[in-house]
């Protein structure tokens, strides 16, 4: 596929949107990739990183290696993801702590629209596909109800946290950042990025790279052999994740860190009219609409032919 500079710029912008989504515990960058039309190319490109690719490097040189890798696509996308993820994580932390209803409202609208756009790509419905949809929905809902574990900073733990989180990050509907929250690794990684703790960052990134290369092969195989079923499960994942991003929540249990700062450990979704405090109902509805329309814009951009 011959691409122009503007095409790669567009891919970088999609990467920025993916990185911003992945920085929020509850929203998946995979959803953005799917809606913006680059998901299957991304999975295929990652899964093509294998022994034959490096054989090409040694036998045919760097140019052939880069072409087989689909390197321009990866470079454009990863540049956007990394810059956005590192910079937006701080903003996401601030908004979640200070304006949780407003940020969750935006992403709630985004995910509602995502359910429609991913689900409409299922071209044949049968009992197996319906069961896959139900399985994906209940799996994601169950994950969204899990309490967070205590923070763990051991290198081995960070390695496996990176491998698991990256798998979630490329799955539409399941947030890699939320998996990090459940594992107790989100704050550790956030602090490492803030303090430029390269040892922890490298350990986490190594685990993420190995997890990504392994999981992408499975996803590519599933899309090839069970396309409709895979789409149904992914649609279910997105639908089930709505519980996590519901804007109005009530804390059930609290966690107190070493500095004495309290944060909700387990929450339940409640009606906005039962919310204790300002429910920001008008702004919340407006942001739900904005999030919903954002996905329509991404889908329209992603559906354009090169």
C-alpha positions in Angstrom: 0.0 0.0 0.0 1.5 3.3 -1.1 1.0 6.0 1.4 1.6 9.8 1.4 3.0 11.9 4.2 -0.5 13.1 5.1 -1.6 9.4 5.5 1.1 8.8 8.0 0.3 12.0 9.8 -3.3 10.7 10.1 -2.0 7.4 11.5 0.0 9.4 14.1 -3.1 11.3 15.1 -4.9 7.9 15.5 -2.0 6.8 17.7 -2.4 9.9 19.8 -6.1 9.1 20.3 -5.1 5.5 21.2 -2.5 6.6 23.7 -4.9 9.0 25.4 -7.5 6.3 25.7 -5.0 3.7 27.1 -3.9 6.2 29.7 -7.4 6.2 31.3 -8.2 3.1 33.4 -11.4 1.9 31.8 -10.9 2.8 28.1 -9.1 0.7 25.6 -6.8 2.0 22.8 -7.8 -1.1 20.9 -11.3 0.3 20.6 -9.9 3.5 19.0 -7.8 1.4 16.6 -10.8 -0.7 15.6 -13.1 2.3 15.0 -10.5 4.3 13.1 -9.9 1.4 10.7 -6.4 0.3 11.5 -7.0 -2.6 14.0 -6.5 -5.6 11.7 -3.5 -4.0 10.0 -2.0 -3.3 13.4 -2.5 -6.9 14.6 -1.2 -8.3 11.3 1.9 -6.0 11.4 2.8 -7.0 14.9 2.3 -10.7 14.3 4.7 -10.5 11.3 7.6 -9.8 13.7 9.2 -13.3 13.6 12.3 -15.1 12.6 11.7 -14.7 8.8 11.7 -10.9 9.3 15.2 -10.9 10.8 16.3 -13.4 8.1 15.2 -10.7 5.6 17.3 -8.2 7.5 20.5 -10.2 7.2 20.0 -11.5 3.6 18.4 -8.5 1.9 19.3 -5.5 4.0 17.6 -2.8 6.0 15.3 -1.5 3.3 13.7 -4.9 2.6 13.4 -5.5 6.4 11.7 -2.2 6.9 9.2 -2.8 4.1 8.4 -6.3 5.4 8.0 -4.9 8.9 5.5 -2.2 7.6 7.9 0.0 9.5 6.5 3.4 8.4 3.1 2.5 9.7 4.5 1.2 13.0 6.7 4.3 13.5 3.9 6.7 12.8 1.5 4.9 15.0 3.8 4.2 17.9 5.2 7.8 17.9 1.6 9.1 18.5 0.8 6.4 21.1 4.0 6.9 23.2 3.9 10.7 23.2 0.2 10.8 24.0 0.3 8.0 26.7 3.2 9.5 28.6 1.9 13.1 28.5 -1.8 12.2 29.0 -1.3 9.9 31.9 -0.6 12.9 34.2 -3.7 14.7 32.9 -5.8 11.6 33.3 -4.7 11.2 36.9 -5.7 14.8 37.6 -9.1 14.5 35.9 -9.9 11.2 37.6 -9.1 12.6 41.0 -10.7 16.1 40.5 -13.4 15.8 37.8 -14.3 12.0 37.6 -17.9 12.5 36.5 -16.9 14.7 33.5 -14.1 12.5 32.2 -16.1 9.3 32.6 -19.1 10.9 30.9 -17.0 11.6 27.8 -15.6 8.0 27.7 -19.1 6.6 28.4 -20.4 8.2 25.2 -17.3 7.1 23.3 -17.9 3.4 24.3 -21.6 3.5 23.6 -20.8 4.5 20.0 -18.0 1.9 19.8 -20.5 -0.9 20.6 -22.5 0.0 17.5 -19.6 0.4 15.1 -17.8 -2.8 16.1 -21.0 -4.8 16.3 -22.2 -3.8 12.9 -19.2 -5.5 11.3 -20.5 -8.9 12.3 -22.0 -10.0 8.9 -23.6 -13.3 10.1 -25.4 -13.9 13.3 -26.0 -17.4 14.7 -26.2 -19.1 18.2 -22.4 -19.3 18.5 -21.9 -15.6 17.7 -24.7 -14.7 20.3 -23.0 -16.9 22.9 -19.7 -15.2 22.2 -21.3 -11.8 22.6 -22.8 -12.8 26.0 -19.4 -14.3 27.1 -17.5 -11.2 26.2 -20.1 -9.0 28.0 -20.0 -10.9 31.3 -16.3 -11.4 31.2 -15.6 -7.6 30.9 -18.3 -6.8 33.5 -16.7 -9.2 35.9 -13.3 -7.7 35.4 -14.7 -4.2 36.0 -15.9 -5.3 39.4 -12.6 -6.6 40.7 -11.0 -4.7 43.5 -7.4 -3.4 43.1 -4.5 -5.3 44.6 -1.9 -3.6 46.8 1.0 -1.8 45.0 3.9 -4.1 44.0 7.2 -2.8 42.7 9.2 -6.0 42.2 10.8 -6.3 38.7 9.3 -9.8 38.0 5.8 -8.4 38.9 6.3 -5.4 36.6 7.4 -7.7 33.8 4.3 -9.8 33.9 2.1 -6.7 34.6 3.4 -5.3 31.3 2.8 -8.5 29.4 -0.8 -8.7 30.7 -1.6 -5.1 30.3 -0.5 -4.8 26.7 -2.7 -7.7 25.8 -5.7 -5.8 27.2 -4.5 -2.6 25.5 -4.9 -4.1 22.1 -8.3 -5.7 22.9 -11.2 -3.4 22.2 -13.2 -2.9 25.4 -10.7 -4.1 28.0 -8.4 -1.3 29.3 -4.8 -2.0 29.8 -4.6 0.8 32.3 -7.5 -0.7 34.3 -5.7 -4.1 34.3 -2.7 -2.2 35.8 -5.0 -0.7 38.4 -6.4 -4.1 39.4 -2.9 -5.6 39.6 -1.7 -2.6 41.7 0.9 -1.6 39.1 -0.8 1.6 37.7 0.7 4.0 40.3 4.1 2.3 40.1 4.3 2.8 36.4 2.8 6.3 36.6 5.4 7.3 39.2 8.2 5.7 37.2 7.2 7.7 34.1 7.0 10.9 36.3 10.4 10.3 37.9 12.1 8.9 34.8 12.9 5.7 36.6 14.3 3.9 33.5 15.0 0.6 35.2 11.3 0.1 36.0 10.2 1.5 32.6 12.5 -0.9 30.7 11.4 -3.9 32.8 7.7 -3.1 32.1 8.3 -2.3 28.4 10.2 -5.7 27.9 7.2 -7.6 29.4 4.8 -5.5 27.2 6.9 -6.3 24.1 6.9 -10.0 24.7 3.2 -10.1 25.5 2.3 -8.1 22.5 4.3 -10.3 20.0 2.8 -13.4 21.5 -0.9 -12.3 21.8 -1.0 -10.7 18.3 -0.4 -14.1 16.7 -3.5 -15.5 18.5 -5.6 -12.5 17.5 -4.5 -12.7 13.9 -5.4 -16.4 13.8 -8.8 -15.8 15.4 -9.7 -13.1 12.9 -8.7 -15.4 10.1 -10.6 -18.5 11.2 -13.4 -17.1 13.5 -14.0 -13.6 12.2 -17.6 -13.1 13.3 -17.2 -14.9 16.6 -14.1 -12.8 17.4 -16.0 -9.6 16.6 -18.9 -10.7 18.8 -16.6 -11.4 21.8 -14.9 -8.0 21.3 -18.3 -6.3 21.0 -19.2 -8.0 24.3 -16.0 -6.8 25.9 -16.8 -3.2 25.0 -20.4 -3.5 26.2 -19.3 -5.1 29.5 -16.8 -2.4 30.1 -19.6 0.3 30.4 -19.9 -0.5 34.1 -16.3 0.7 34.7 -16.8 4.0 32.9 -20.3 4.8 34.3 -19.8 8.3 35.6 -21.7 8.1 38.9 -20.2 5.8 41.5 -20.3 5.2 45.2 -17.2 4.0 47.1 -17.6 0.7 48.9 -14.1 0.3 50.3 -11.1 2.6 50.6 -7.4 2.2 50.3 -5.0 4.4 52.4 -1.4 4.6 51.1 1.7 5.2 53.1 1.2 8.9 53.0 -2.3 8.6 54.5 -4.1 9.6 51.2 -7.4 7.8 50.7 -8.6 6.5 47.4 -11.6 4.3 46.5 -10.6 0.6 46.3 -14.0 -0.8 45.2 -16.9 1.2 43.8 -20.4 0.5 42.6 -22.4 2.3 39.9 -25.4 4.3 41.1 -28.1 6.5 39.6 -27.0 10.2 39.1 -30.0 11.2 41.2 -28.7 9.1 44.1 -25.2 10.6 43.9 -24.0 12.3 47.0 -22.8 15.7 45.8 -23.0 17.7 42.6 -23.9 15.2 39.8 -23.0 17.6 37.0 -25.9 16.1 35.1 -26.1 18.8 32.3 -22.3 18.8 31.6 -22.2 15.0 31.9 -24.9 14.6 29.2 -23.2 17.1 26.9 -19.9 15.2 27.3 -21.6 11.9 26.6 -22.8 13.4 23.4 -19.4 14.7 22.5 -17.8 11.3 23.2 -20.5 9.6 21.0 -19.8 12.1 18.2 -16.0 11.6 18.5 -16.4 8.0 17.5 -18.5 8.9 14.5 -15.7 11.3 13.3 -13.0 8.6 13.9 -15.1 6.0 12.0 -15.7 8.4 9.1 -11.9 9.1 8.9 -11.1 5.5 9.2 -13.5 4.4 6.5 -11.9 6.7 3.9 -10.1 4.8 1.2 -6.5 5.6 0.5 
